[in-house]
Amino acid sequence: MATDARSIYVTALRNTHAMEHQGLQQMEVQVSRLERYPDYAALLQRHIETTRQQLARLEQALQSAGESISSIKETVTTVAGTVGATVHGLFQDETLKNLYAGYAYQYEQIGAYRSLIAIAEAAGETAHISAFQQSVREEEQAAQEVAAIIEPVTRRYVELTTSGDKADR
């Protein structure tokens, strides 16, 4: 049974929404643990706000397509996001592991949005492409911002760890 392009588009919208929701959950858990890393916490707080805007744009696109958010997928990804952030919290170098994961995650999101744009074009669902392009630009900016703090956060981590202070707080 062949799947039409519109069905693929709706599935991609749902998947992208679930991915963003999972990312939001992880960032909200992580930011509460970054009191000793104010620049990193500020970056995450900014991206939390951007992610909320991206979720709203995806929800508008879903509504335009006559769809709603998949509650089952939302629940699964919410649990996965919380578990992912919690598992990293069990390790001594939680801050660094979350930083690496966040950096990689930005590129996953860029890829997802670029793919969503191509699928939307193939399905003739072009009304929200400019919003998806905006999300690509935001994710590219976020990736650059994360890249810029990798070394400073790592140095701070080493400084706190070698001074006997608890680095992951």
MDAnalysis code that builds the backbone (N, CA, C; Angstrom):
import MDAnalysis as mda
import numpy as np

u = mda.Universe.empty(507, n_residues=169, atom_resindex=np.repeat(np.arange(169), 3), trajectory=True)
u.add_TopologyAttr("name", ["N", "CA", "C"] * 169)
u.add_TopologyAttr("resid", np.arange(1, 170))
u.add_TopologyAttr("resname", ["MET", "ALA", "THR", "ASP", "ALA", "ARG", "SER", "ILE", "TYR", "VAL", "THR", "ALA", "LEU", "ARG", "ASN", "THR", "HIS", "ALA", "MET", "GLU", "HIS", "GLN", "GLY", "LEU", "GLN", "GLN", "MET", "GLU", "VAL", "GLN", "VAL", "SER", "ARG", "LEU", "GLU", "ARG", "TYR", "PRO", "ASP", "TYR", "ALA", "ALA", "LEU", "LEU", "GLN", "ARG", "HIS", "ILE", "GLU", "THR", "THR", "ARG", "GLN", "GLN", "LEU", "ALA", "ARG", "LEU", "GLU", "GLN", "ALA", "LEU", "GLN", "SER", "ALA", "GLY", "GLU", "SER", "ILE", "SER", "SER", "ILE", "LYS", "GLU", "THR", "VAL", "THR", "THR", "VAL", "ALA", "GLY", "THR", "VAL", "GLY", "ALA", "THR", "VAL", "HIS", "GLY", "LEU", "PHE", "GLN", "ASP", "GLU", "THR", "LEU", "LYS", "ASN", "LEU", "TYR", "ALA", "GLY", "TYR", "ALA", "TYR", "GLN", "TYR", "GLU", "GLN", "ILE", "GLY", "ALA", "TYR", "ARG", "SER", "LEU", "ILE", "ALA", "ILE", "ALA", "GLU", "ALA", "ALA", "GLY", "GLU", "THR", "ALA", "HIS", "ILE", "SER", "ALA", "PHE", "GLN", "GLN", "SER", "VAL", "ARG", "GLU", "GLU", "GLU", "GLN", "ALA", "ALA", "GLN", "GLU", "VAL", "ALA", "ALA", "ILE", "ILE", "GLU", "PRO", "VAL", "THR", "ARG", "ARG", "TYR", "VAL", "GLU", "LEU", "THR", "THR", "SER", "GLY", "ASP", "LYS", "ALA", "ASP", "ARG"])
u.atoms.positions = np.array([
    [0.840, -1.174, 0.000],
    [0.000, 0.000, 0.000],
    [0.888, 1.241, 0.000],
    [0.737, 2.065, -0.981],
    [1.539, 3.274, -1.104],
    [1.021, 4.353, -0.150],
    [1.943, 5.121, 0.398],
    [1.601, 6.236, 1.265],
    [1.707, 7.517, 0.458],
    [0.721, 8.395, 0.610],
    [0.789, 9.646, -0.143],
    [1.680, 10.664, 0.582],
    [2.111, 11.669, -0.181],
    [3.052, 12.659, 0.343],
    [2.463, 13.441, 1.520],
    [1.152, 13.684, 1.502],
    [0.531, 14.428, 2.603],
    [0.611, 13.627, 3.898],
    [0.416, 12.327, 3.839],
    [0.533, 11.481, 5.035],
    [1.960, 11.513, 5.584],
    [2.909, 11.483, 4.679],
    [4.322, 11.569, 5.090],
    [4.573, 12.916, 5.758],
    [3.998, 13.975, 5.196],
    [4.141, 15.325, 5.757],
    [3.569, 15.392, 7.174],
    [2.367, 14.875, 7.359],
    [1.735, 14.912, 8.678],
    [2.560, 14.117, 9.688],
    [3.059, 12.972, 9.276],
    [3.910, 12.166, 10.157],
    [5.185, 12.928, 10.509],
    [5.787, 13.582, 9.530],
    [6.999, 14.370, 9.782],
    [6.702, 15.526, 10.737],
    [5.558, 16.171, 10.577],
    [5.166, 17.243, 11.503],
    [5.058, 16.704, 12.927],
    [4.365, 15.585, 13.073],
    [4.199, 14.987, 14.406],
    [5.546, 14.598, 15.006],
    [6.390, 13.979, 14.189],
    [7.703, 13.558, 14.678],
    [8.562, 14.747, 15.090],
    [8.525, 15.799, 14.293],
    [9.312, 16.993, 14.607],
    [8.783, 17.646, 15.872],
    [7.472, 17.685, 16.015],
    [6.873, 18.239, 17.236],
    [7.302, 17.415, 18.454],
    [7.249, 16.103, 18.337],
    [7.650, 15.233, 19.447],
    [9.127, 15.427, 19.784],
    [9.967, 15.572, 18.762],
    [11.397, 15.790, 18.971],
    [11.623, 17.100, 19.729],
    [10.941, 18.155, 19.311],
    [11.089, 19.453, 19.983],
    [10.577, 19.377, 21.419],
    [9.486, 18.675, 21.619],
    [8.934, 18.544, 22.966],
    [9.906, 17.795, 23.872],
    [10.512, 16.741, 23.351],
    [11.511, 15.990, 24.116],
    [12.695, 16.887, 24.460],
    [13.163, 17.650, 23.483],
    [14.280, 18.562, 23.725],
    [13.950, 19.589, 24.791],
    [12.726, 20.104, 24.759],
    [12.283, 21.078, 25.755],
    [12.329, 20.466, 27.150],
    [11.826, 19.252, 27.274],
    [11.832, 18.571, 28.571],
    [13.267, 18.394, 29.089],
    [14.162, 17.981, 28.212],
    [15.556, 17.781, 28.628],
    [16.189, 19.096, 29.062],
    [15.962, 20.154, 28.281],
    [16.566, 21.445, 28.635],
    [16.025, 21.973, 29.956],
    [14.733, 21.784, 30.203],
    [14.152, 22.266, 31.457],
    [14.750, 21.550, 32.663],
    [15.043, 20.269, 32.538],
    [15.698, 19.535, 33.618],
    [17.152, 20.012, 33.762],
    [17.839, 20.143, 32.653],
    [19.256, 20.508, 32.681],
    [19.495, 21.898, 33.249],
    [18.681, 22.868, 32.855],
    [18.928, 24.250, 33.265],
    [18.856, 24.396, 34.780],
    [18.071, 23.572, 35.421],
    [17.954, 23.645, 36.888],
    [19.227, 23.161, 37.586],
    [20.112, 22.528, 36.847],
    [21.337, 21.968, 37.436],
    [22.595, 22.749, 37.053],
    [22.425, 23.949, 36.537],
    [23.586, 24.676, 35.996],
    [23.920, 25.951, 36.767],
    [23.675, 25.971, 38.058],
    [23.914, 27.189, 38.823],
    [25.377, 27.637, 38.802],
    [26.294, 26.726, 38.611],
    [27.722, 27.080, 38.567],
    [28.220, 27.376, 37.146],
    [27.292, 27.356, 36.199],
    [27.608, 27.605, 34.787],
    [26.604, 28.629, 34.231],
    [26.707, 29.880, 34.656],
    [25.676, 30.868, 34.286],
    [25.558, 31.119, 32.778],
    [26.649, 31.070, 32.049],
    [26.572, 31.290, 30.597],
    [25.834, 30.147, 29.910],
    [26.117, 28.934, 30.340],
    [25.449, 27.747, 29.794],
    [23.963, 27.791, 30.153],
    [23.654, 28.129, 31.398],
    [22.256, 28.217, 31.833],
    [21.505, 29.278, 31.029],
    [22.133, 30.412, 30.790],
    [21.490, 31.484, 30.012],
    [21.237, 31.037, 28.576],
    [22.204, 30.329, 27.994],
    [22.027, 29.810, 26.634],
    [20.845, 28.849, 26.591],
    [20.780, 27.935, 27.550],
    [19.672, 26.981, 27.569],
    [18.342, 27.691, 27.782],
    [18.317, 28.691, 28.648],
    [17.075, 29.415, 28.896],
    [16.594, 30.103, 27.623],
    [17.513, 30.692, 26.874],
    [17.136, 31.316, 25.594],
    [16.593, 30.270, 24.628],
    [17.245, 29.111, 24.592],
    [16.802, 28.090, 23.648],
    [15.485, 27.442, 24.092],
    [15.220, 27.421, 25.367],
    [13.921, 26.952, 25.855],
    [12.824, 27.843, 25.280],
    [13.037, 29.141, 25.322],
    [12.042, 30.075, 24.777],
    [11.893, 29.907, 23.257],
    [13.001, 29.746, 22.567],
    [12.961, 29.523, 21.115],
    [12.214, 28.229, 20.805],
    [12.482, 27.187, 21.582],
    [11.825, 25.895, 21.362],
    [10.322, 26.007, 21.565],
    [9.901, 26.765, 22.548],
    [8.456, 26.971, 22.750],
    [7.824, 27.640, 21.526],
    [8.538, 28.593, 20.945],
    [8.039, 29.248, 19.727],
    [7.987, 28.260, 18.561],
    [9.002, 27.419, 18.451],
    [9.026, 26.412, 17.390],
    [7.878, 25.421, 17.560],
    [7.610, 25.019, 18.792],
    [6.488, 24.122, 19.053],
    [5.167, 24.762, 18.633],
    [5.008, 26.044, 18.925],
    [3.780, 26.749, 18.539],
    [3.631, 26.780, 17.019],
    [4.742, 26.999, 16.311],
    [4.680, 27.006, 14.840],
    [4.307, 25.624, 14.307],
    [4.875, 24.579, 14.903],
    [4.550, 23.218, 14.477],
    [3.082, 22.892, 14.778],
    [2.593, 23.349, 15.907],
    [1.185, 23.121, 16.251],
    [0.256, 23.831, 15.267],
    [0.644, 25.032, 14.828],
    [-0.145, 25.735, 13.812],
    [-0.173, 24.944, 12.508],
    [0.978, 24.406, 12.131],
    [1.043, 23.615, 10.901],
    [0.205, 22.344, 11.035],
    [0.255, 21.706, 12.190],
    [-0.566, 20.512, 12.424],
    [-2.054, 20.857, 12.338],
    [-2.444, 21.955, 12.944],
    [-3.849, 22.374, 12.891],
    [-4.272, 22.693, 11.462],
    [-3.399, 23.341, 10.717],
    [-3.697, 23.653, 9.310],
    [-3.886, 22.389, 8.488],
    [-3.171, 21.339, 8.886],
    [-3.285, 20.060, 8.188],
    [-4.461, 19.236, 8.719],
    [-5.211, 19.819, 9.665],
    [-6.364, 19.116, 10.225],
    [-5.991, 18.050, 11.232],
    [-4.830, 18.192, 11.821],
    [-4.324, 17.184, 12.753],
    [-4.140, 17.780, 14.138],
    [-4.008, 16.902, 15.093],
    [-3.677, 17.323, 16.451],
    [-2.425, 16.580, 16.885],
    [-1.908, 16.986, 18.028],
    [-0.686, 16.375, 18.545],
    [-0.993, 14.952, 18.999],
    [-0.116, 14.044, 18.655],
    [-0.278, 12.645, 19.055],
    [0.038, 12.516, 20.542],
    [-0.989, 12.270, 21.344],
    [-0.776, 12.190, 22.789],
    [0.112, 11.010, 23.167],
    [0.018, 9.933, 22.444],
    [0.848, 8.769, 22.761],
    [2.317, 9.092, 22.499],
    [2.607, 9.669, 21.351],
    [3.995, 9.997, 21.020],
    [4.535, 11.050, 21.988],
    [3.693, 12.041, 22.345],
    [4.108, 13.072, 23.302],
    [4.490, 12.440, 24.636],
    [3.666, 11.516, 25.117],
    [3.933, 10.876, 26.395],
    [5.234, 10.094, 26.345],
    [5.427, 9.338, 25.298],
    [6.647, 8.540, 25.165],
    [7.875, 9.434, 25.096],
    [7.825, 10.492, 24.302],
    [9.007, 11.333, 24.173],
    [9.231, 12.182, 25.414],
    [8.167, 12.548, 26.127],
    [8.336, 13.287, 27.374],
    [9.067, 12.417, 28.388],
    [8.645, 11.171, 28.505],
    [9.311, 10.244, 29.416],
    [10.757, 10.032, 28.967],
    [10.969, 9.864, 27.670],
    [12.330, 9.658, 27.159],
    [13.213, 10.867, 27.447],
    [12.670, 12.061, 27.278],
    [13.437, 13.277, 27.544],
    [13.832, 13.391, 29.003],
    [12.897, 13.108, 29.890],
    [13.175, 13.173, 31.315],
    [14.168, 12.094, 31.713],
    [14.005, 10.890, 31.192],
    [14.924, 9.799, 31.491],
    [16.320, 10.136, 30.973],
    [16.412, 10.677, 29.739],
    [17.715, 11.022, 29.176],
    [18.458, 12.021, 30.035],
    [17.773, 13.060, 30.469],
    [18.410, 14.072, 31.309],
    [18.760, 13.500, 32.677],
    [17.918, 12.630, 33.209],
    [18.161, 12.026, 34.511],
    [19.333, 11.057, 34.457],
    [19.418, 10.246, 33.400],
    [20.523, 9.296, 33.267],
    [21.852, 10.040, 33.221],
    [21.926, 11.112, 32.447],
    [23.162, 11.887, 32.423],
    [23.466, 12.452, 33.808],
    [22.425, 12.740, 34.579],
    [22.600, 13.281, 35.920],
    [23.250, 12.306, 36.888],
    [23.272, 11.048, 36.543],
    [23.879, 10.042, 37.405],
    [25.398, 10.010, 37.277],
    [25.938, 10.629, 36.263],
    [27.367, 10.587, 36.015],
    [28.062, 11.817, 36.582],
    [29.311, 11.632, 36.980],
    [30.075, 12.723, 37.573],
    [30.176, 13.909, 36.619],
    [30.357, 13.636, 35.354],
    [30.542, 14.709, 34.376],
    [29.245, 15.013, 33.632],
    [28.143, 15.063, 34.360],
    [26.819, 15.336, 33.805],
    [26.811, 16.580, 32.920],
    [27.418, 17.645, 33.387],
    [27.404, 18.907, 32.651],
    [28.040, 18.736, 31.276],
    [29.167, 18.069, 31.219],
    [29.847, 17.893, 29.929],
    [29.059, 16.954, 29.021],
    [28.538, 15.865, 29.559],
    [27.753, 14.934, 28.738],
    [26.523, 15.624, 28.148],
    [25.853, 16.443, 28.948],
    [24.692, 17.175, 28.443],
    [25.098, 18.199, 27.387],
    [26.241, 18.817, 27.575],
    [26.745, 19.788, 26.599],
    [27.004, 19.106, 25.251],
    [27.664, 17.955, 25.278],
    [27.938, 17.224, 24.033],
    [26.639, 16.792, 23.360],
    [25.729, 16.250, 24.167],
    [24.446, 15.788, 23.620],
    [23.662, 16.958, 23.032],
    [23.694, 18.094, 23.700],
    [22.990, 19.271, 23.205],
    [23.555, 19.764, 21.887],
    [24.868, 19.695, 21.763],
    [25.514, 20.125, 20.523],
    [25.086, 19.223, 19.365],
    [25.139, 17.922, 19.595],
    [24.723, 16.966, 18.555],
    [23.237, 17.120, 18.244],
    [22.445, 17.375, 19.259],
    [20.999, 17.495, 19.101],
    [20.619, 18.666, 18.198],
    [21.381, 19.741, 18.254],
    [21.094, 20.881, 17.372],
    [21.157, 20.450, 15.917],
    [22.129, 19.622, 15.581],
    [22.271, 19.171, 14.195],
    [21.181, 18.176, 13.812],
    [20.721, 17.383, 14.772],
    [19.588, 16.499, 14.503],
    [18.353, 17.333, 14.165],
    [18.142, 18.405, 14.907],
    [16.993, 19.270, 14.660],
    [17.111, 19.981, 13.305],
    [18.299, 20.445, 12.974],
    [18.513, 21.079, 11.667],
    [18.140, 20.100, 10.559],
    [18.622, 18.875, 10.675],
    [18.301, 17.850, 9.678],
    [16.813, 17.566, 9.602],
    [16.162, 17.484, 10.755],
    [14.723, 17.205, 10.781],
    [13.937, 18.325, 10.099],
    [14.282, 19.564, 10.380],
    [13.560, 20.680, 9.758],
    [13.836, 20.764, 8.256],
    [15.073, 20.524, 7.853],
    [15.373, 20.545, 6.413],
    [14.600, 19.450, 5.690],
    [14.515, 18.283, 6.304],
    [13.748, 17.181, 5.735],
    [12.261, 17.535, 5.699],
    [11.763, 18.144, 6.768],
    [10.363, 18.555, 6.826],
    [10.037, 19.525, 5.697],
    [10.937, 20.434, 5.406],
    [10.737, 21.390, 4.305],
    [10.625, 20.643, 2.975],
    [11.523, 19.702, 2.741],
    [11.491, 18.931, 1.484],
    [10.199, 18.121, 1.377],
    [9.760, 17.543, 2.483],
    [8.520, 16.767, 2.478],
    [7.325, 17.687, 2.231],
    [7.319, 18.844, 2.885],
    [6.227, 19.806, 2.687],
    [6.140, 20.220, 1.223],
    [7.282, 20.468, 0.607],
    [7.294, 20.845, -0.820],
    [6.732, 19.711, -1.670],
    [7.149, 18.492, -1.390],
    [6.677, 17.334, -2.169],
    [5.175, 17.125, -2.004],
    [4.656, 17.477, -0.822],
    [3.230, 17.296, -0.542],
    [2.395, 18.496, -0.990],
    [3.063, 19.551, -1.466],
    [2.338, 20.757, -1.850],
    [1.816, 21.533, -0.647],
    [2.365, 21.261, 0.517],
    [1.973, 21.927, 1.773],
    [2.988, 23.035, 2.067],
    [2.894, 24.115, 1.335],
    [3.933, 25.149, 1.388],
    [3.630, 26.314, 2.336],
    [2.458, 26.332, 2.936],
    [2.046, 27.477, 3.752],
    [2.963, 27.742, 4.945],
    [3.607, 26.704, 5.479],
    [4.410, 26.862, 6.696],
    [5.912, 26.703, 6.451],
    [6.300, 26.637, 5.190],
    [7.725, 26.433, 4.887],
    [8.586, 27.564, 5.436],
    [8.129, 28.794, 5.337],
    [8.948, 29.899, 5.862],
    [9.135, 29.767, 7.375],
    [8.133, 29.269, 8.083],
    [8.272, 29.043, 9.525],
    [9.291, 27.944, 9.803],
    [9.275, 26.892, 8.986],
    [10.254, 25.813, 9.156],
    [11.666, 26.312, 8.835],
    [11.781, 27.173, 7.822],
    [13.085, 27.753, 7.483],
    [13.601, 28.615, 8.637],
    [12.694, 29.331, 9.287],
    [13.075, 30.123, 10.458],
    [13.615, 29.201, 11.555],
    [12.979, 28.063, 11.737],
    [13.451, 27.105, 12.736],
    [14.843, 26.579, 12.387],
    [15.104, 26.343, 11.103],
    [16.449, 25.922, 10.682],
    [17.464, 26.985, 11.085],
    [17.166, 28.240, 10.789],
    [18.086, 29.331, 11.142],
    [18.302, 29.409, 12.657],
    [17.225, 29.241, 13.412],
    [17.343, 29.275, 14.875],
    [18.196, 28.132, 15.392],
    [18.024, 26.949, 14.830],
    [18.820, 25.795, 15.266],
    [20.285, 25.952, 14.860],
    [20.522, 26.509, 13.693],
    [21.919, 26.764, 13.278],
    [22.574, 27.765, 14.220],
    [21.828, 28.795, 14.615],
    [22.343, 29.781, 15.567],
    [22.621, 29.116, 16.918],
    [21.704, 28.284, 17.357],
    [21.889, 27.584, 18.633],
    [23.123, 26.678, 18.587],
    [23.314, 25.993, 17.466],
    [24.497, 25.128, 17.329],
    [25.780, 25.948, 17.441],
    [25.794, 27.131, 16.823],
    [26.972, 28.003, 16.917],
    [27.188, 28.475, 18.353],
    [26.097, 28.794, 19.037],
    [26.209, 29.253, 20.422],
    [26.721, 28.145, 21.338],
    [26.237, 26.919, 21.132],
    [26.725, 25.796, 21.938],
    [28.208, 25.562, 21.631],
    [28.572, 25.599, 20.360],
    [29.977, 25.400, 19.981],
    [30.871, 26.417, 20.679],
    [30.397, 27.638, 20.810],
    [31.198, 28.707, 21.406],
    [31.410, 28.531, 22.909],
    [30.571, 27.744, 23.565],
    [30.749, 27.584, 25.017],
    [31.373, 26.252, 25.420],
    [31.658, 25.390, 24.468],
    [32.217, 24.077, 24.826],
    [33.510, 24.231, 25.627],
    [34.448, 24.979, 25.125],
    [35.727, 25.124, 25.830],
    [35.569, 25.879, 27.149],
    [34.856, 27.021, 27.195],
    [34.700, 27.703, 28.483],
    [33.993, 26.844, 29.552],
    [32.958, 26.117, 29.169],
    [32.265, 25.258, 30.127],
    [33.192, 24.128, 30.571],
    [33.947, 23.565, 29.655],
    [34.884, 22.499, 30.010],
    [35.949, 23.021, 30.976],
    [36.482, 24.208, 30.713],
    [37.487, 24.795, 31.621],
    [36.894, 25.021, 33.015],
    [35.670, 25.517, 33.060],
    [34.989, 25.757, 34.338],
    [34.782, 24.420, 35.065],
    [34.411, 23.408, 34.339],
    [34.222, 22.080, 34.920],
    [35.529, 21.591, 35.553],
    [36.630, 21.709, 34.820],
    [37.936, 21.279, 35.332],
    [38.305, 22.103, 36.563],
    [38.082, 23.400, 36.492],
    [38.389, 24.289, 37.619],
    [37.613, 23.870, 38.876],
    [36.325, 23.645, 38.725],
    [35.509, 23.259, 39.875],
    [35.877, 21.875, 40.397],
    [36.134, 20.953, 39.489],
    [36.453, 19.582, 39.888],
    [37.788, 19.507, 40.604],
    [38.803, 20.204, 40.084],
    [40.135, 20.133, 40.689],
    [40.238, 20.945, 41.971],
    [39.290, 21.848, 42.210],
    [39.307, 22.620, 43.450],
    [38.577, 21.884, 44.569],
    [38.026, 20.701, 44.257],
    [37.306, 19.931, 45.250],
    [35.849, 20.345, 45.370],
    [35.444, 21.302, 44.541],
    [34.062, 21.758, 44.542],
    [33.213, 20.785, 43.719],
    [31.945, 20.774, 43.949],
    [31.059, 19.919, 43.160],
    [30.783, 20.620, 41.833],
    [31.339, 20.053, 40.755],
    [31.283, 20.709, 39.441],
    [29.903, 20.646, 38.813],
    [29.164, 19.599, 39.091],
    [27.866, 19.417, 38.426],
    [26.739, 19.967, 39.293],
    [26.737, 21.269, 39.409],
    [25.652, 21.995, 40.090],
    [25.549, 23.364, 39.547],
])
